[in-house]
Amino acid sequence: MEEMKRRLIFAVNGERFELQSIDDPSKTLLEFLRSETPYKGPKLGCGEGGCGACVVLLARYDPATDQVEEHTVSSCMTLLCSINLCSVTTSEGLENSKDGFFHSIHQRFASFHASQCGFCTPGMCISIFSALTNADKSKKYNAPTGFSKLTVSEAEKAIAGNLCRCTGYRPIDDACKSFAVDVDMEDLGFNSFCRKGENGITSIKKLPVYNPTSVCTFAEFLKDKVRSNLDLSSKCSNDLVAPQLDATFKTHLPCSHDNCWYLPTSIKELYSLLSSEEANGKVGNTDVGVYRNYDQYDKYIDVRNIPELTEIKRDDTKIEIGAAVTISRTIEALKEGKRSLIYTKIGEHMSKVTSHFIRNMASLGVAHLEDFLEMPPINSHILLVKSDKVENFLVGKSLTASVLLEAIRILFDFLRPLTIDLEEANVAGNGLLNGGLNGYNKGLGDEVFKTEQLEQFDHLERSGSLLSAKQVVEFNGDHCPVGEPVKKVGAELQASGEAVFVDDIPSPKDCLYGAFIYSTKPSAHVKEPKGGENIGANFFSSEPLFAEDNTEYAGQPLGLVIAESQRVASMAANRAVIDYSTENMEPPNFTVEDAVRRSSYFQTPSSFSPKPVGHFSKGMEEADHKILSAGITLGSQYYFYMETQTALAVPDEDNCGDRMCTSSTQALASSLNVP
């Protein structure tokens, strides 16, 4: 028993991993995958669960039903300690070049031209794979060979939350819809499988065959481990332990410093831990994407093993949902059996909240256990649609927009422990009214809709495509095959996660990592900077690498932290304290007009200045049509790149001072030698 407590066991793409200890309880699954496995398909994009570049498939096994449950998660927010006895699948795990062939998802993404830079593609492949897998398990009817039981509408929703800044989504959408049982091939865009105007059956036969059983998402050795641990648990304890968690881990998981990851099995144990230790309670860890909390905790508490927090109870009058139940499970419970139209509509509205891979992780009620502690034990669950005040208010009233909004206000006041303020309730209420309640109208206004009138629409399913477009591109056949759509070389490698980006290059031995300290204030004086030397300059001008005494803009580099790992460097940079002063400083320029008024211009290097051609003033005087006055205003633009901005500098073989620098920037050269 004691020896087994010292292990964290899981699988990645069928490969067994067994860790005797964890160096840091806040270490994420993404960090582990990218630093300690060969699988670089999951990428670090936003680091907040908002882009989908890091999405992986997480599978758990329930020995009681002999079923495997698969769902997508953001690996950048999934803590490594939370995946004990789970199986992880990345895009490389579907199939890859080393297998000698690619998965049909990879092939279709490539041939529908759905990958350009390819940074986001592996995460999208996992998202559609998860949707295909769960559709094939949940639906009873049979799909034709090569197709999934997924519908076109469901295929489009599968990639909701996966961001791409290259393709415009149309080809990605087409690649996903090509798996749908109700797809019309004529509706899909250009691809390398079939031509426009071909017979539908002929086109379908050219698609790579989809085999729903080709990928094993849960390693067999893990099933045996789960079964053996469940047997051991029943012998050693009468406590209820979730089947996905190792029964011998009920007290804590091993870390380099003992007892850092707690697994209480009751509310009493939870309160005891919270009152005696400084700890951070976790369900899905999704709060870090909102609060950006860089504090380092020594103790973490996993509350998913507490029955009261993970149960869903229902009767004829109410439904009680544990605070640690995920949003995805909550939606399923609300829609289950369509017991109540209101429950169903709440579930539909919750489906619009964030992306599927966040809903699979995030819980309803546990964001900060400090707030949870303030609730009496009886309120450790969330009670939905059960309030005497709400019921009494609604009795005898027609369901108008104003009546419904007031009911929502009362309900939010009833759910005050969730710390949702009245302003948020108003926003949520208006969102629910404007197209969210019954799902079929643009806005209720103050028109009367009684429950019976709503129910007549309840049986309808939204059908058809969420995205509507027609792709018309004409080719001149005079120079065929020039001009024909051709699949991009290496697109399958991008889809499978095997394409190597700069941040994927293995770090050399004894590599050091850097993280910039950025200014948080524009036009401010940095008081008493100590140490360091401002070396280096901007490629296009003499602008120094770091700000001198004064900052010119928020986000300007002030310094660089060097550490033995990227995580430590980033944490140290975020903890830097800068002493600013704005005394006697000019206000910052927030608009182009501000800069023009103050004659604040960048000096263009002479080598980049265009040579004058012709005579501007003379040409305007002689022109038949003259511009007397005109103006154009362009809004600001945020450069939302996906790929991690990374540079790798490696000394030359003789270590005589030269460096080979490889950069992910969009400069003229990605690799160069520098002294």
N, C-alpha and C positions, 0 to 999 in steps of 0.2 A: 504494500500500500504506500509506504513512504517513498519507495523508489519511483513508483508510478506517478506520484504527485509532482515529481520534478520534470515532467515531460509536457511539451505542447506538440501535438501530433495533428497533421493535416496533409492534404495532397494538393499539388499544383500540376495540372494536366496529366494526372495519373501517377505522378512521381511522389514518393513518400518523403515528407520532411518531418524530422523529429528534433525539437529544440529542448535542450536541458535547462536553459534559462533564457530570459529576455533582458537585453541590456537596458531597455527603456520601455515602460508600459505604454507610453504615448506613441510608440513606433507604429506606423501605418502599414497596411498590407502592401500599398504601392511602393513604399520605401524598401520593403523586404524583396518584393518581386524584382525591382530594378537594380538592387545592389547585391542580392545574394542568390539570384537565379539567372539563367540565361534568357529569360522571357522579358523582352523589352517592349512588347506590344502595347501594354497599358502605359499611357504617357502622362506626364505631369503637365497639365494645362493651367487651369485657374487655381487648383488647390482648394477649391471651395465647394466642390460638388455641382458646379454650374455649367460645365462644358461637355462632360461625357467622354473626354479623351481617355480617362482612366478606368472605364467601365469593365468589370469582369463578371463572370457568372459564378455565383456562390451556391453550392448545393449542400443540403442537409438530409440525413437519413433518419426515418422514423421506424424503428424495429417493430413497433406495435402494429403498424399497417403495412410494413415492408414496402414503403413508398419513399421515393426521393423527391424532395421539394427543391426546385431551382428558381432563383431569381437574380436579377442584376443588382449590383451595388457599385457605389463609387469607391474604388480602392484607395483613393487619396484621403478618405475620411473613415475608412474601416480600420479599426485598431487591430493589430496582429493578434493580440491575446484573445480577441473575440471570436476567432475562427477555429477554435479547437474542435477537432473531429469533423471538420468541414472539408469540402473539396472545391478547389478553385479552377476555373477554366478560362484561359485567355484565348485570344484569336489564334495564336500558334497551336493551341490544343485542339482546335477543330480539325485541322489538317494543315500540312505545310510542305515546303519544298523538299525537306528531308524524307518525307513519306513518299515522295515521287509524284504526288498529285495534290491539288488544292481542293478544299471544300467547295461545294457548289455556290455557297455564299460568296466566297472569294472570287470565283470565276465570274459570277454574275455582276458583282461590283466592278470588276475589271472591264467586262465587255459592255456594260451599260455606261461606261465612261464616268463612273461614280467616284473616282479617286483622282485628285489632282496632286496637291502636295502630299497627301496620304497620312498626315499626322493624326487626323481624327478618325480615320477609316477603321482601325481595329476595334475601337470602342463601338462604332456603329454596327460592325459585323456581329459583335456579341449581343447587342440590343436586339437585332432582328432574330438571331439564333435563339435567344431566350423566348421571344414571342412565338416562334415556330414550335419550340419544344413544348411550351405550356398549352398552346392551342391543340397540338396533336394529342396531348394527354387528357384534355378537359372536354373535348367534343366527341360525340358518339358516332356521327356520320363518317363515312369513308370518303377520302379524297382521291382523285385520280393519281396514278403513279407519277412521281416527280413533283407533286404539289403538296402543299401543307393544307391543313384545315383552316388556316388563317384566312380572313377576309381582306379585301382591299382596304377597307377603312381601318381595320386592326393593324394592317401592315404599315400604314402611314403613321399611326399613333405609336408604333413600336420604337421609332427613332425620335420621338418628341423629347427634347432635352439634350440630344446630341447635336452640338454646334459644329458648323462647317463654314469657313469664310472663303472658300474657293468656288464651289460648284454651283451655288444657287439652289441646291437641294433637288432640283428636278430629276437628274439622273440617279441620285440616291433613292429618291422616292420610287422611281421606276424599277430599280434593282430589287427593292423590297417587295413591291407589288407583284413582281413576276412570280413570286412563290404562292400568291393568293389563289384560292380555289375558284374565286369568281372573277379573275382578271380577264380583261379583254386586251389581247396583245396589240390590237390596233391603237389602243389608248396610250401605249408606252412609247417612249422616245427612241432615238436612234441607238442601235446596239450592233455588236459584231456577230450576233447569232442569226438574225433574220432581217429581211428587207421590207420596207413599206409596201403594202399591197399583196404580200404573200398570204396564202391561205392560213387561217388561224391554226389549224391542226398541224400544218407543215412547220409553222413558226415554233409551236410548242415543242415539237419533237427535237428541235435544234438546241433547246435549252439544256444546260447541264442538269442531270437528274438529281433531285433532292431526295436523300435517303434519311428518314427520321431516326434511324437506329445506328447511324455510322459513328456517332460520338458517344462515348461513355462518360457521363458527367460526374459519376461518383465511384471512386476506386473501390474494388471489392474488398481489399484488405481493411479499408475503413469501416465497411459494414460489419466485418467480424469484430473489429475493435469496439464499435458502438454496442454490439450485442453483448460482448463479454463484460463491458463496463456496466451495462444495465443489469446484468446478472449479479455482478459484484455489489452494485448499489443496493439491490433488493436484499442481499444477505447482510450487508453492513449497516443499513439505515432504513428507516421507514419514511424518511423525508421524500417529498416529490421532487424529482430532478428532471429538467427538460431533457428529452432524449438526445438533442444535438450536443449537449455538454457532457464532458467526461465526468462521471459520478465521483471520481476520486479528486476532482478539482473543486469540490464544494467550498472549501475554505479559501484557497488562494491559488493563483498560478505562479510559477517560479520566475523570479527576476534576479538580476545581478545583486540587487538589495532585496532582502526577503519580504514576503507578504505585500507585494505592490499591486496585485490584481485580485480583488476580493469577489467572491461569488456567494452572497448571502442567499439563504433559501426561505427566509421569512421576513415579515415586516419588523419583528422584534430584533432580529439580527441586523437588519439595515439600520434601525435607529441606534443600536448599540455602536455600530461602526461609525456612523455619522457624528455621534456625540463624543467619540473617543479619538478619532483620527481626522486629520485634514485630508479630505479625499474629494474626488470628482466623480459623481455618479454618471453612468453612461448607459444608454440603450443602443443608439446608432451613431453617436458622436457627430451628428449633423449640425449641432449648435455651433461648432467651430467655423462653419461656413457663413454664419450670420454674425457672430460676435467677434470673430477673429481674435480669439483669446490665446495669447502666446505664453501665458503663465505655465510653468512646469509643475506638474503635480507628482508627488511621490506615491500617492495611493489612488487607485481607481476601483470603483465598485460597479460590477456588472449586475444590474437588477433584473435581468431576464429570467432568472431562476426562481423568482418569487411568485408563487401561484396567484396571489391576490392582484398582482400587477399585470399578469399575462392572460387572465381569464376573460371570456366574453359570456355574459349571462343574459338571458332574455326570458320574458314572460309575455302575457297578453297586454300588459300596460307599459312596459319599458324595456330598454336594452342597456345593460351596464357593460362598459368597455374599460378594461384595465389600462392604467396610465402608461404601461410599457408596451402595449399592443401597437404594432406598426400601423401606419396610415393605410397601407395596402390591405392588411387584414381587416382593418376597420371598414374599409369600403366594401370588401366582400361580405362582411357580416351585415352591413346595412342593406345590401342588395339581395341578400340570400332569401330566396323564396318569395320575394316581393310581398312580404307580410304587410308592409305599410307604404303607401305612396310617398309619405313624407320622408321615411327612412331612405327610400330609393333615391329621392331627389337630393337628399343631403349627400348620399354616396356619390351621385353623379357630380355634384358640385365639388366634392373633395377630390374627385379624379382630375380636376383642373388645377389642383394645387401642386406645384413643382413638377419634377420629372419622375418617371417610374422608378429609376434607380435610387432616388432619394426617398420616395414613398415606401420603398421596400426596407429602408433603414430607419427612417424617422418615426418617433412615437408621438402619441397624442399629448401626453401629459408630463413627461420627464425631460425637461431641458436643463434645469438647474435644480439640484437636490436641496439647495438652500431654500428655494421657494417651496419645495415639496415638504420640507421639515415643518414649515409653518402651518400646514394643513393638519387637522385632526386625523387620526388613523382611519376613521370611517370614510374619509374622503380620499382614500388612496386610489379610488377609481373615478372615472369620469361618467357622470350620469347624463345621457343624452335625451332630450325631448321629454323630460319628466320633471315638470315644475308646476306646482299648483297655481302659481301666479300666471304662468303662460296659459295653462289650460283654462283657468277662470276667465282670463282676458279674451280668449278666442271663442268661448261658448256663445252661440247665437249670432256671431258676426259673419258677414260675407268676407271672402278672402280678397280684399283689395290690397293695392300696393302699400297704402298708408297703414292699414291694419297689420299687414305682414311685417313691415319695417318696425313697428312698435313692438310686436311680439319678439322680433329678433333682438331688439334692445333689451327687453326684459330677460331673454334667455342669456345674453352675454353677461348681464349683471349677475345672473344666477351662477355663471361659470367664472366668477371673479377670481378663484384660485389660479386660473391660467394666466393671470396678469394681462388680460386683453382690455385695453381701455375703450372708452365710449367712441372715440374717433375711429378706431379700428373696426368697432362694431358697425358704425355707420357706413364705412367703406365696404365691409363685407356684406352688409345688408343690401346696399345698392347694387353690388355686383350680383348678388343672388337674385335680385328683382330683375335686373336688366339682362334677361336671357338665360339666367342660371337656374330658375326654379323649375319650369316645366321643360326647358331644353329645346323648345320649338318656336318660341316667339322672341322678337327682338326686344320688347320691353312691355311690361304690363300697364304702365301708366297708372291710372286709377280705375281701370275697367274691372268689372266684377268677374271673378273666376271661382265658382264653387268647386268643391272637391270632386263632385260627380263629373263636372265638365273637364277637369284635368285628367280623370281616369280614362276617358275615352281615347286619349292620346298615348296612354301609358304602354300599350302593346306595341307601338310602333318602334322599329329599330332604325337608327340613322343609317342609311345605306349610301353607296356611292363614294366618290373620292372627296376627301377634305380639300384637296388642292385641284384646281381646275385650270388646265392650260392646253394649248395645242402647239405642237412643235412642227414648224414648216421650214424645211431647208431644202432647196433645190440644188442638185448636182449636175454639172455639165459632163456628159459622158464622152465628150470628144477625146479626152485624155485619160480615160479609165485605165488603170485603177487610181490614177492621181485624183485626189478629191474625195475618195471614198472614206467613210469612217473607219479608222484603224485603232485597234486596242493599244493603249499605251504600254510600252515595254516596262515591265517591273510592277505593273499595277497589282498583280496577285500578291507579290511580295509585300507591298504596302498594306493590302487588306489582311494578310495573315500576320502582320506585325513583325515581319522579318526584315523589312527595309530599315537601314541603319541611318538614324539622324545623329546629329552631333552629340546630343545628350545620351545617346545609346552607346557611344564608343566606350569600351571598358576603360576605367581609370587605370593609369599605370601605377606601379608599386610606389608607395610613399607619396602618393598624390595629395596635394593640399587643395582646399576649396575656398573660394571667396564669395562674399556677399556684400553688396553695397549698403552703406548707411545713407538714406535719402533725406533730404530736407522736407519737412512738413509745412514750411511756411515760405511764401514768396516775399521777396524784397525785405529781408530781415538781416540783422547783424548777428553773426555767430560769435558769441562772447568767449574769449579765452580758449581758443583751440590749442590743444597740447599735443606735441609730438607729431611725427609723420612728415613726409615731404611730398609736395604736390608735383608729381612727375607725370609725363605723358600729356598729349594734347588731342583735340578733336581732329579727325582725318581731314576735314574740309577747312579748318581755320586754326588760329592760334589759341582758341578757347581752351583753358586748362581742363584737365580731367576732373578735378574736384573744385568745388566752390572755394574761393579765397575767403576774405573776411565777411563778405556779404553774399547772401543767396539771391539768385535772380528769378527762380521759379520753384514751386513745390515739386518735389521729385528730383531735384538736382543732387547729384552725388556729393556727399560730404567726406566720405572716407570708405575704406574697404576693410572688412574683417577677414582674416585668414584663419582657418581651422582645419582639423583633421577629418572633418566630415561636413557635407553640405548642410546637414540638419543643424549642427552646432553653430556653423557660421551664420546661418539665417536667423537662428534664435538669438545669437549675440547681437547681430545687427538690429534686430527688432527691439532689443532691450536697451539700445544706446540712448542716453539722455543728452539732449542738445539744449544748451542755454541760449535762447534767442533774445534779441532786443529790436524793437521797431522804432525806437526813439530817433528822431531826425531822419527817418528813412522816407523816401518817396513812396506813395501808394503803388501797388503793382498794376501793370497793364492787364486788364481782363478782356479787352477787345482790341481789334485791329485799329479802331478809331482812336483808342487811348494811346496806342503806340505812335500813330501818325501825328497826333496832336503834340506829343512830347518828343517827336523826332527820334524815336527809339528804333533804330534799324540794325539789322545784322549786316556786317561788312562782307560782301561777296569776294572771295579770293580772286585775284586777277586771272588765274588760270582757268577759273570757271565762268568768268564774265563773257557774255556773247559778243562777238565782233559786230560792230554796226554795219548794217547793209542798207544802202540808199540814204535818202534824206527825208526824215519823218515830216518835219514842218513844211518843207517844200511840197512833198507829196500830198499833204492834206489841203494846202492852198489850191493846188491844181485839180483836186478831185471834183467830179461832177456832183457827188453826194457827200455831204459833210455831217459829222456827228457834232451837234451843237452842245448837247449835254447828255450824259448817261450815267447810270450807276448800277452796280451789281453787288449783291451781298451774299457771301457763302457762309453757311453755318459752320460751327466747329465740328471737327471729326475726331473720334477716338479710334486710334489704330489698334483694333482688337486682333492681334496676332494670336495664333494657337500654339505654334511651336515654341517650346521653352528657349529663351534667348541665352545661348550658351557659347562659350569659347573654351577650347582646350589648347593649352600651350605645353609642348613637350620639348625638352632639351634635345639638341642634336646628339649624334652618336659620341662625339668627342667631349661633349659637355663644355664647350669652349665659349658659351655665351649666346649662341644663336638659338632660336626657338621656332619650332614648326607650329603655327597657330591655325587652328581649324575653328571656324566661326559659323553660327547659324544665321547670321545677318544676311540681308539681301544686298550686300555690297558686290563690287565687281568680281571679287575673288573670295572663295570660301577658305582657301588655305594659302598661307604665305610664310616665308621665312623673315623673321625680324630679329634685329640684334637685341 
